[in-house]
Amino acid sequence: MKTICLYFEIHQIIHLKRYRFFEIGSEHYYYDDYANEQGMNEVAERSYIPALRTLIDMAKANNGAFKVALSISGVALEQLEIHAPAVIELLHELNATGCCEFLCEPYSHGLSSLKNETCFCEEVERMRVKIKDYFGQEPKVFRNSSLIYDNEIGGIVAGMGFKGMLAEGAKHVLGWKSPHYLYHCAENPNLKLLLRDFKLSDDISLRFSNTEWSEYPLFADKYIGWIASLPENEQVINIFMELSALGIFQPLSSNILEFLKALPECAKQKGITFSTPSEIVTKLKSVDMIDVPYPMSWTDEERDISPWLGNVMQREAFDKLYSVAERVHLCSDRRIKQDWDYLQASNNFRFMTTKQMGVSLDRGIYDSPYDAFTNYMNILGDFIARVNSLYPVDMEDEELNSLLTTIRNQEEELVQLNDQVKHLQALVKEQSEKEKAPAKKTTAAKKTTTAKK
């Protein structure tokens, strides 16, 4: 039986302000608050709120038959808390239906998986905790920024205990293979891979309202018909996209939400179900491993990492940022930690791309890739100076490593102590219940004796 895995991502750009070279050392606030508020409010009103309401209605109307998965970056959650708390309320409402699975992703929506394993693991764990705190779910499936994946990243993710990971069904990786099966990581077979069907996904997210598209207009029954016509043994159809595709990339006037609402009923008529990523990785067996020696992503025709690290400027900025990664890890300054998250965001490097792309790129305040590079490097210069003021550049590597080792040992000790506390609490609770049980029996016996008298 075929099943559809429908997944949406929530992330919004953190807009940097125009930052001059002469401000380095004197101005430590880097963000365009007006642009961030306006941007978040716009996408919330035009996309997130109506789209989430639709997903909630679909979950309630289909009595558990409709399933959906979402992931949200930590920086997006922070912005939603400030500018659009109504979106968070709707996320809670969707979670309450029991039909939504929340996946984990890097907190910053950054590229740390390509550069620094320690930073990557740390921000993934922070996001994992945040999802648990917000929605009460322990994420079992991971989604990297822009679906970036290779064998090494898969091994790291598996080592963090995730059971599955989303990735792009890129042609140059799959070759003759189909994305409609469950695969596993080349480095660790315990990590299952769900590969995006980019054609079926882009039919909704990119082409739906394009009047020049040969399949326009697209109706739900036709779309489900395409899925039903796939070979019988191709059971997993992964439809992954940004949530902003519903309302921003495809305007609400195109009836994109009506199309979405009709999918479950059309699927039911064809005997097609909906499943969450965790359900798929739990119920189905992997058919083969996927070997991905070089990073791939879901962006651009090449499906690689060139949109972020394809030119000298991007790589220079990227290397410069992570040159202070260890020192930032030592730091306890909240402002520096937050700036670190925001400066890691992948869009900062995307604005510097010189690639000719099939879709237009809105660079915001920047006139060119070089303008984006200059502004970012000015900000980065000030940020690094602040970090170095806490942990000077002339600090010996041995001294820095010693501090890092001490911190890691303390973190491990805290984890062990926390486990011990939980164990003791469980013992106390168990003992308390045992003591209550005889007391109840004694009370019951007294009542029986009294009744006999």
C-alpha positions, -999 to +999 in steps of 0.1 A: +000+000+000+013+034-009+017+061+017+024+098+014+048+115+038+039+152+038+064+175+055+067+213+058+095+234+071+092+267+090+122+291+089+124+328+083+154+350+074+169+371+101+176+404+083+209+421+091+210+459+090+234+480+070+266+480+090+295+502+081+332+495+086+335+526+109+309+510+133+332+481+141+340+483+178+313+507+187+280+492+175+272+457+186+236+453+174+234+439+139+197+435+130+171+453+111+142+450+136+117+467+113+124+443+084+123+413+107+090+423+122+075+432+089+087+400+072+075+377+099+041+394+102+037+392+064+045+355+061+024+347+092-007+365+078-003+353+042+010+318+048+015+303+082-018+311+098-041+301+070-019+271+061-018+258+097-056+263+101-061+242+070-038+215+083-057+215+116-091+212+098-077+184+077-065+165+108-099+169+125-120+161+094-102+128+086-103+111+120-066+104+122-062+093+086-044+125+077-008+128+090+017+156+085+053+164+097+068+198+106+101+212+116+109+247+127+143+263+133+151+278+167+157+312+153+123+311+137+107+301+170+123+331+186+110+355+160+075+340+162+075+344+199+082+381+194+062+390+163+036+363+156+027+343+187-006+333+170+014+310+148+028+292+179-007+288+193-018+272+160+012+248+162+001+238+196-034+232+183-021+211+154+000+191+179-030+185+200-047+167+171-022+139+174-017+139+137+015+160+135+051+149+141+077+175+149+112+168+135+145+182+147+168+205+128+198+228+135+188+256+158+203+283+137+193+268+103+230+270+096+257+250+079+276+238+110+272+202+098+297+210+070+323+225+093+322+218+130+308+186+144+308+200+180+288+231+170+264+210+149+257+185+177+253+212+203+227+232+183+208+200+173+205+190+210+193+225+219+166+223+192+157+188+204+152+201+239+132+231+226+108+208+206+103+186+237+096+217+259+072+233+234+053+203+221+061+174+244+075+153+215+109+137+215+121+141+179+131+108+164+137+120+128+162+147+118+161+173+090+192+193+082+192+228+069+181+227+032+182+189+034+220+190+033+232+154+036+263+132+030+276+100+045+295+117+072+266+139+083+244+108+084+269+090+107+269+120+131+231+122+131+228+084+138+253+088+166+229+114+182+203+087+184+180+097+155+162+068+138+156+086+105+166+116+084+151+135+055+173+140+023+169+150-013+162+124-039+188+139-062+193+122-096+231+124-095+230+103-063+201+080-070+210+072-106+185+045-117+170+041-082+137+055-072+131+079-042+099+059-034+116+034-011+132+036+023+170+036+023+197+038+050+229+056+057+261+042+042+280+048+075+253+035+099+224+013+087+204+022+118+197+056+103+169+053+077+167+079+049+135+093+034+142+108+000+122+137-013+104+133-046+115+167-060+091+165-090+059+159-070+071+183-043+079+211-068+046+206-087+030+220-056+056+244-042+069+259-075+046+252-104+011+250-090-001+285-101+021+287-132-004+292-160+023+283-186+029+249-170+016+220-192-003+205-162-020+237-152-045+237-136-036+210-111-064+193-092-061+169-063-076+139-081-051+143-109-022+147-085-032+116-065-037+098-098+000+104-106+009+088-073-015+059-077+000+051-112+035+046-098+048+010-098+030-011-072+062-018-051+071+019-048+054+025-015+068+058+000+061+091-016+079+119+002+065+154-004+087+179+013+085+218+010+086+250+030+053+259+046+056+294+030+050+277-003+013+278+008+005+314+005+038+331-005+052+312-034+018+300-043-008+327-035-039+318-016-059+331-046-046+301-066-067+279-044-037+261-031-053+254+003-084+240-013-062+217-033-045+206-001-078+199+016-090+176-011-059+154-010-069+131+018-103+121+003-088+116-031-060+095-016-085+074+004-104+066-028-072+052-043-062+033-012-033+056-004-026+066+032-007+094+049+022+086+074+046+105+095+084+100+090+086+080+123+059+057+113+076+049+080+111+043+095+095+021+121+072+000+099+092-003+067+125-020+060+153-003+041+158-017+006+194-005+002+220+020+014+226+053-003+262+064-009+266+101-007+303+110-005+297+147-013+271+169+003+238+173-015+208+196-008+174+204-021+184+238-036+190+247-072+194+223-102+228+210-090+213+199-056+246+206-039+260+232-015+272+257-041+244+282-033+262+288+000+298+279-005+302+281-043+326+311-045+356+325-028+336+352-008+313+327+006+340+303+017+361+332+032+331+344+053+323+308+063+358+300+074+361+333+092+329+327+112+339+292+123+374+303+132+360+314+166+337+284+171+356+269+200+358+303+218+320+308+213+314+274+228+333+285+259+314+317+262+284+321+285+274+356+272+238+354+260+241+381+235+272+365+219+254+331+218+223+346+201+245+366+176+263+333+169+230+316+160+219+344+138+252+348+120+253+311+112+220+312+094+225+299+058+208+328+041+237+350+051+259+330+027+232+326+001+230+363-004+267+362-015+261+337-043+271+346-078+254+317-094+228+321-121+197+305-107+164+294-122+145+313-096+150+349-085+168+356-053+157+385-031+188+399-015+170+424+006+191+454+014+220+442-007+226+455-042+249+426-052+267+395-038+297+417-031+276+442-011+263+412+010+298+400+016+311+434+027+283+440+051+285+405+066+323+408+070+319+441+088+295+426+112+317+395+116+347+417+123+329+433+152+316+400+165+350+383+164+365+412+183+339+408+210+346+371+212+384+377+213+380+402+241+367+374+262+391+347+250+421+364+234+437+352+202+470+347+219+455+322+242+475+290+237+458+261+220+466+239+249+450+263+274+419+266+252+417+228+248+421+224+286+392+247+291+371+229+266+379+195+282+370+209+316+336+221+303+329+189+285+337+169+316+314+191+337+287+186+311+291+149+313+291+150+351+259+170+351+242+145+328+253+117+351+241+135+382+208+142+365+203+105+357+211+097+393+185+122+405+159+107+382+168+072+394+165+083+431+132+100+424+118+069+408+129+048+438+113+073+462+081+072+442+081+034+442+088+032+479+060+057+486+035+037+466+045+005+485+039+023+518+005+035+507-006+001+496-005-016+531-022+015+546-051+011+521-054-026+530-054-018+567-082+007+562-102-017+542-098-044+568-110-021+596-141-012+575-148-049+571-145-056+608-167-027+616-193-039+592-194-074+608-200-059+642 
